[in-house]
Amino acid sequence: MRNFLADKVVNIPPSGIRKFFDIVSEMPDAISLGVGEPDFDTPWHIRDEGIYSLERGRTFYTSNAGLKELRDEISNYLKRRIGVSYDSIKETVVTVGGSEGIDMAFRAVLNPGDEVLIPQPCYVSYEPCAVLAGGVPVIINLKEENEFRLTKEELLEAVTEKTKILVLPFPNNPTGAIMEQKDLEDIAQVVIEKDLLVLSDEIYSELSYKEEHVSIASLPGMKERTILINGFSKAYAMTGWRLGYACGPGPVIEQMTKIHQFAIMCAPTNSQFAAVEALKNGDEDVAMMRESYDQRRRYVMHSLREMGLKCFEPFGAFYVFPSIQEFGITSDEFATRFLKEEKVAVVPGTAFGACGEGFLRLSYAYSLEDLKVAFGRLADFTSRLRKEKEGN
């Protein structure tokens, strides 16, 4: 029998995040700091609306693009939060999580050979989704000395005649880096000058601690060049509801909706009704969770400084990205030993791109009690590694 598998799928490595998650799930007394999932339950008033929709028999398909009421609320939310007005009919589509929006965006705009600029370290899906859509990923290695922000110079160096789209993954997973307005203005200048599209993944936009999040779509001339991806998983603790959305230029959203129509049909109906409630009445919930994450962020940064681990201060998402280069072992070796010896799971930086070597991603989307235990074990482990190095 011949090999029926597609080469481009076989050649894509599996996610580096899941490896350690799968191990820790079968390890008694282990703590995982590896998965980027809020430890909060979905707020009750949002769950109630989802339950009520089921009780009312609202188990039908919605329109392909999503409930009109939900798209209207998305438009209202974005106008309120980032100052950009989107037509809820022509410029908005409801997706199955933000990840589906990323996939659809690439498939809607890429022709074979088109280059996709992907700043790394970053979320694991961009590169494989670009490949599956026929694009050519071009990696921009972000630097710790720049707080893992994308600079104008780095962007200019990477652009070629084949470049079509820039991925802008901020606030960033895994580093927690943000882009402030002055940073975005420099990037927008290049995007307009080079006639590029931007895929702006803003799933962590509500989890910004230094100042309010700024979307590149809000800058002059950028709304028509930006596909904005967002969703409900992180801000509203709705990961399992699998709901996101994409907003952007009408012609792009039209083609994305066509892909969605054939591949998915529509996002889950009860999740959409719950999301309407989230957008209408969820601001206080988001503020409460953001304050709690910020408290944990400050604790984690203090702990890292106390144990002497170098880490730039993140101001977004719920991750820290400390350097472990002083120990002279790879990120994978560190994470593997830490799990076996201290029963704490973290993710090697290389799961988010080759330039993540020498770093770890630790999520602080966990209770303060678990964080205290985990970081106590990390302090013991790093102290032991330093003694081993001195002994050599």
C-alpha positions as CSV (number, residue, x, y, z in Angstrom):
1,M,0.0,0.0,0.0
2,R,1.3,3.4,-0.9
3,N,1.8,6.2,1.7
4,F,-1.4,8.2,1.7
5,L,-0.2,10.9,4.2
6,A,0.5,14.5,3.1
7,D,4.2,15.3,3.4
8,K,3.5,18.9,4.6
9,V,1.4,17.6,7.5
10,V,3.8,14.8,8.4
11,N,6.7,17.2,8.5
12,I,5.0,19.5,11.0
13,P,6.2,18.6,14.5
14,P,3.6,18.2,17.3
15,S,3.2,21.0,19.8
16,G,6.0,21.1,22.4
17,I,3.5,22.3,25.0
18,R,1.5,19.1,25.2
19,K,4.5,16.8,25.9
20,F,5.0,17.9,29.5
21,F,1.3,18.4,30.1
22,D,0.7,14.7,29.2
23,I,3.4,13.5,31.5
24,V,2.3,15.7,34.5
25,S,-1.3,14.5,34.2
26,E,-0.2,11.0,35.2
27,M,2.2,12.1,38.0
28,P,0.8,12.3,41.5
29,D,1.5,15.5,43.5
30,A,2.8,17.2,40.4
31,I,2.1,20.9,39.7
32,S,1.8,22.1,36.2
33,L,2.8,25.7,35.2
34,G,2.7,24.6,31.6
35,V,-0.8,25.2,30.2
36,G,-2.0,28.7,29.4
37,E,-5.5,28.3,30.8
38,P,-7.2,30.5,33.4
39,D,-7.8,28.8,36.8
40,F,-11.0,30.7,37.2
41,D,-14.3,29.2,36.4
42,T,-16.4,30.9,33.8
43,P,-18.4,33.6,35.8
44,W,-21.9,32.3,36.8
45,H,-23.9,34.8,34.9
46,I,-22.2,33.7,31.7
47,R,-22.7,30.0,32.4
48,D,-26.3,30.7,33.3
49,E,-26.9,32.2,29.9
50,G,-25.4,29.1,28.2
51,I,-27.5,26.8,30.3
52,Y,-30.6,28.9,29.7
53,S,-30.0,28.7,25.9
54,L,-30.0,24.9,26.2
55,E,-33.1,24.9,28.4
56,R,-34.9,27.0,25.8
57,G,-34.0,24.6,23.1
58,R,-31.6,26.9,21.3
59,T,-29.6,24.0,19.8
60,F,-30.0,25.0,16.2
61,Y,-27.3,26.2,13.7
62,T,-26.8,29.9,13.7
63,S,-25.8,31.8,10.6
64,N,-22.4,30.9,9.3
65,A,-20.9,34.2,10.5
66,G,-22.5,33.9,13.9
67,L,-25.5,35.3,15.8
68,K,-26.3,38.8,14.7
69,E,-26.7,39.8,18.3
70,L,-23.2,38.5,19.2
71,R,-21.6,40.2,16.2
72,D,-23.3,43.5,17.2
73,E,-21.9,43.1,20.8
74,I,-18.4,42.4,19.4
75,S,-18.6,45.6,17.4
76,N,-19.8,47.5,20.4
77,Y,-17.0,46.0,22.6
78,L,-14.2,46.8,20.1
79,K,-15.5,50.4,19.7
80,R,-15.5,50.8,23.5
81,R,-12.1,49.1,24.1
82,I,-9.9,49.9,21.2
83,G,-11.8,52.8,19.5
84,V,-12.3,51.0,16.2
85,S,-15.8,50.6,14.5
86,Y,-16.5,47.3,12.6
87,D,-19.5,46.6,10.6
88,S,-21.1,43.6,12.4
89,I,-22.4,42.1,9.1
90,K,-19.5,42.7,6.6
91,E,-16.5,42.9,8.8
92,T,-17.0,40.3,11.6
93,V,-17.1,36.5,11.8
94,V,-17.5,34.4,14.9
95,T,-15.0,31.5,15.0
96,V,-14.3,28.3,17.0
97,G,-11.7,29.9,19.2
98,G,-9.1,32.4,18.1
99,S,-7.1,29.5,16.6
100,E,-9.7,28.9,13.9
101,G,-9.6,32.6,13.0
102,I,-5.8,32.4,12.5
103,D,-6.1,29.4,10.3
104,M,-8.9,30.9,8.2
105,A,-7.1,34.2,7.8
106,F,-4.0,32.5,6.4
107,R,-6.1,30.3,4.0
108,A,-8.1,33.3,2.9
109,V,-5.1,35.5,1.9
110,L,-2.1,33.3,1.1
111,N,-1.2,32.0,-2.4
112,P,1.6,29.4,-2.7
113,G,5.0,31.0,-2.0
114,D,3.6,34.1,-0.2
115,E,5.8,34.9,2.8
116,V,4.5,35.2,6.3
117,L,6.6,37.2,8.8
118,I,6.4,35.5,12.2
119,P,8.1,37.1,15.2
120,Q,9.3,34.4,17.6
121,P,9.1,33.3,20.4
122,C,5.3,33.0,19.8
123,Y,2.2,30.9,20.0
124,V,2.8,27.5,18.4
125,S,0.0,27.7,15.7
126,Y,1.2,30.5,13.4
127,E,4.0,28.6,11.6
128,P,2.1,25.3,10.9
129,C,-1.0,27.2,9.9
130,A,1.0,29.3,7.4
131,V,2.6,26.1,6.0
132,L,-0.8,24.4,5.7
133,A,-2.1,27.4,3.8
134,G,0.7,27.2,1.3
135,G,2.7,30.1,2.8
136,V,6.4,30.4,3.6
137,P,7.1,31.2,7.2
138,V,9.9,33.8,7.7
139,I,11.0,33.9,11.3
140,I,12.0,37.1,13.0
141,N,13.9,36.3,16.2
142,L,12.9,38.7,18.9
143,K,15.5,39.8,21.4
144,E,15.5,39.8,25.2
145,E,17.4,43.1,25.3
146,N,14.4,44.7,23.4
147,E,11.9,43.1,25.9
148,F,10.9,40.8,23.0
149,R,9.2,43.6,21.2
150,L,9.3,43.7,17.4
151,T,11.4,46.7,16.2
152,K,11.1,48.6,12.9
153,E,14.6,47.6,12.0
154,E,13.9,43.9,12.5
155,L,10.8,44.2,10.4
156,L,12.5,46.0,7.5
157,E,15.3,43.5,7.5
158,A,12.8,40.6,7.0
159,V,10.6,42.1,4.3
160,T,11.0,40.9,0.7
161,E,9.0,41.3,-2.5
162,K,7.2,38.1,-1.5
163,T,6.1,39.2,1.9
164,K,2.3,39.4,2.2
165,I,1.4,39.3,5.9
166,L,2.9,40.1,9.3
167,V,1.8,38.3,12.4
168,L,1.7,40.6,15.4
169,P,1.3,38.4,18.5
170,F,1.0,40.9,21.3
171,P,0.5,40.8,24.2
172,N,2.7,37.8,23.7
173,N,2.6,34.2,24.5
174,P,5.1,33.0,25.8
175,T,7.1,36.1,26.8
176,G,4.4,38.4,28.2
177,A,5.8,41.2,26.1
178,I,3.6,44.0,24.9
179,M,3.8,46.6,22.2
180,E,3.0,50.2,23.2
181,Q,1.6,52.8,20.9
182,K,5.0,54.3,19.9
183,D,6.2,50.8,19.0
184,L,3.1,50.1,16.9
185,E,3.4,53.4,15.1
186,D,6.9,52.4,13.9
187,I,5.6,49.0,12.7
188,A,2.5,50.6,11.0
189,Q,4.8,52.9,9.0
190,V,6.6,49.9,7.5
191,V,3.4,48.0,6.9
192,I,1.9,50.8,4.9
193,E,5.2,51.6,3.1
194,K,5.7,47.9,2.1
195,D,1.9,47.3,1.3
196,L,1.5,44.5,3.8
197,L,-1.4,42.9,5.8
198,V,-1.2,42.4,9.5
199,L,-2.7,39.5,11.5
200,S,-3.0,41.0,15.0
201,D,-3.6,38.3,17.6
202,E,-5.1,40.2,20.5
203,I,-6.4,37.3,22.6
204,Y,-4.6,38.6,25.6
205,S,-5.6,42.2,25.1
206,E,-7.6,42.4,28.4
207,L,-4.6,41.1,30.3
208,S,-2.4,44.2,30.0
209,Y,-0.9,45.5,33.2
210,K,1.2,48.6,32.4
211,E,-1.4,50.5,30.5
212,E,-4.5,49.8,28.4
213,H,-3.9,47.7,25.3
214,V,-3.5,49.5,22.0
215,S,-4.5,47.8,18.8
216,I,-2.6,48.4,15.6
217,A,-6.0,48.5,13.9
218,S,-6.7,51.8,15.7
219,L,-3.8,53.6,14.0
220,P,-4.4,55.8,10.9
221,G,-4.5,53.7,7.7
222,M,-4.3,50.4,9.6
223,K,-7.9,49.2,10.0
224,E,-8.1,48.3,6.3
225,R,-4.8,46.4,6.6
226,T,-5.4,44.5,9.8
227,I,-7.2,41.2,10.5
228,L,-7.9,41.3,14.2
229,I,-8.2,38.0,16.1
230,N,-9.7,37.8,19.5
231,G,-11.9,35.6,21.6
232,F,-13.3,34.7,25.0
233,S,-11.0,32.1,26.3
234,K,-8.5,34.2,28.3
235,A,-10.4,37.3,29.3
236,Y,-13.6,35.5,30.4
237,A,-12.2,32.1,31.4
238,M,-14.1,30.4,28.6
239,T,-11.4,28.1,27.2
240,G,-13.7,25.1,26.8
241,W,-16.5,27.1,25.2
242,R,-14.3,27.4,22.1
243,L,-15.3,30.8,20.8
244,G,-13.5,33.6,19.1
245,Y,-13.9,36.1,16.4
246,A,-12.1,37.8,13.6
247,C,-12.7,41.4,12.3
248,G,-11.1,43.0,9.3
249,P,-11.6,44.3,5.8
250,G,-14.9,43.2,4.3
251,P,-13.4,41.3,1.3
252,V,-11.1,39.3,3.6
253,I,-13.8,38.5,6.1
254,E,-16.1,37.4,3.3
255,Q,-13.6,34.8,2.2
256,M,-12.9,33.7,5.7
257,T,-16.6,33.2,6.3
258,K,-16.7,31.0,3.1
259,I,-14.0,28.8,4.5
260,H,-15.8,28.7,7.9
261,Q,-19.0,27.8,6.1
262,F,-17.5,24.7,4.4
263,A,-15.2,23.5,7.2
264,I,-17.2,24.3,10.4
265,M,-20.7,25.6,9.5
266,C,-20.9,27.8,12.6
267,A,-19.5,28.1,16.1
268,P,-21.4,26.4,19.0
269,T,-24.8,28.0,19.5
270,N,-24.9,27.9,23.3
271,S,-21.4,29.3,23.5
272,Q,-22.5,32.2,21.3
273,F,-25.5,33.1,23.6
274,A,-23.1,32.9,26.6
275,A,-20.7,35.2,24.9
276,V,-23.4,37.9,24.3
277,E,-23.8,38.0,28.1
278,A,-20.0,38.1,28.6
279,L,-19.7,41.2,26.4
280,K,-22.7,42.9,27.8
281,N,-22.1,42.4,31.5
282,G,-18.6,40.9,32.0
283,D,-16.4,44.0,32.4
284,E,-16.3,43.6,36.2
285,D,-15.3,39.9,35.9
286,V,-12.5,40.8,33.6
287,A,-11.2,43.5,35.9
288,M,-11.3,41.2,38.9
289,M,-9.4,38.4,37.1
290,R,-6.9,40.9,35.7
291,E,-6.2,42.3,39.1
292,S,-5.6,38.8,40.4
293,Y,-3.2,37.9,37.6
294,D,-1.3,41.1,38.2
295,Q,-1.0,40.2,41.9
296,R,0.4,36.8,40.9
297,R,2.7,38.4,38.3
298,R,4.2,40.6,40.9
299,Y,4.7,37.6,43.2
300,V,6.3,35.6,40.5
301,M,8.7,38.4,39.5
302,H,9.7,38.9,43.1
303,S,10.3,35.2,43.5
304,L,12.5,35.0,40.4
305,R,14.6,37.9,41.6
306,E,15.0,36.3,45.0
307,M,16.3,33.1,43.5
308,G,18.6,35.0,41.1
309,L,16.9,34.0,37.8
310,K,17.2,36.6,35.1
311,C,13.8,37.6,33.7
312,F,12.6,40.8,32.0
313,E,9.4,42.1,33.4
314,P,6.3,41.1,31.4
315,F,3.4,43.5,31.2
316,G,0.8,41.3,29.4
317,A,-0.8,37.8,29.2
318,F,-0.1,35.5,32.2
319,Y,3.4,34.2,31.5
320,V,7.0,34.8,32.5
321,F,10.0,33.8,30.3
322,P,13.0,33.5,32.6
323,S,16.5,32.8,31.2
324,I,18.2,29.6,32.3
325,Q,21.4,30.1,30.2
326,E,23.6,30.4,33.3
327,F,23.2,26.6,33.9
328,G,24.7,25.5,30.6
329,I,21.9,23.0,29.8
330,T,19.2,23.1,27.2
331,S,15.7,24.3,27.9
332,D,14.4,20.8,27.3
333,E,17.0,19.3,29.7
334,F,16.1,21.8,32.4
335,A,12.3,21.2,32.0
336,T,12.7,17.4,31.9
337,R,14.9,17.4,35.0
338,F,12.7,19.9,36.9
339,L,9.7,17.7,36.2
340,K,11.4,14.4,37.3
341,E,13.2,15.8,40.3
342,E,10.7,18.4,41.7
343,K,7.4,17.4,40.0
344,V,6.8,20.7,38.4
345,A,6.0,21.0,34.7
346,V,7.1,24.1,32.7
347,V,7.5,24.5,29.0
348,P,10.9,24.7,27.3
349,G,11.3,28.0,25.4
350,T,12.1,26.1,22.2
351,A,8.4,25.0,22.0
352,F,7.8,28.6,20.8
353,G,10.7,28.8,18.3
354,A,14.4,28.1,18.1
355,C,15.2,31.5,19.6
356,G,13.5,30.4,22.8
357,E,16.5,28.2,23.6
358,G,17.8,29.1,27.0
359,F,14.4,30.2,28.3
360,L,11.4,28.6,30.0
361,R,7.7,29.6,29.9
362,L,6.0,29.5,33.2
363,S,2.3,30.4,33.4
364,Y,1.0,32.2,36.5
365,A,-2.7,31.5,35.6
366,Y,-2.7,29.3,38.7
367,S,-3.7,29.8,42.3
368,L,-1.2,31.7,44.5
369,E,-1.0,28.6,46.8
370,D,0.2,26.5,43.9
371,L,2.6,29.2,42.7
372,K,4.2,29.4,46.1
373,V,4.8,25.7,46.2
374,A,6.0,25.5,42.6
375,F,8.4,28.5,43.0
376,G,9.7,27.1,46.2
377,R,10.6,23.9,44.3
378,L,12.1,26.0,41.5
379,A,14.3,27.8,44.1
380,D,15.5,24.5,45.4
381,F,16.2,23.1,41.9
382,T,18.1,26.2,40.7
383,S,20.2,26.2,43.9
384,R,21.1,22.6,43.3
385,L,22.0,23.2,39.7
386,R,24.3,26.0,40.7
387,K,26.1,23.8,43.2
388,E,26.5,21.1,40.5
389,K,28.0,23.6,38.2
390,E,30.4,24.8,40.9
391,G,31.4,21.2,41.6
392,N,32.4,20.8,38.0
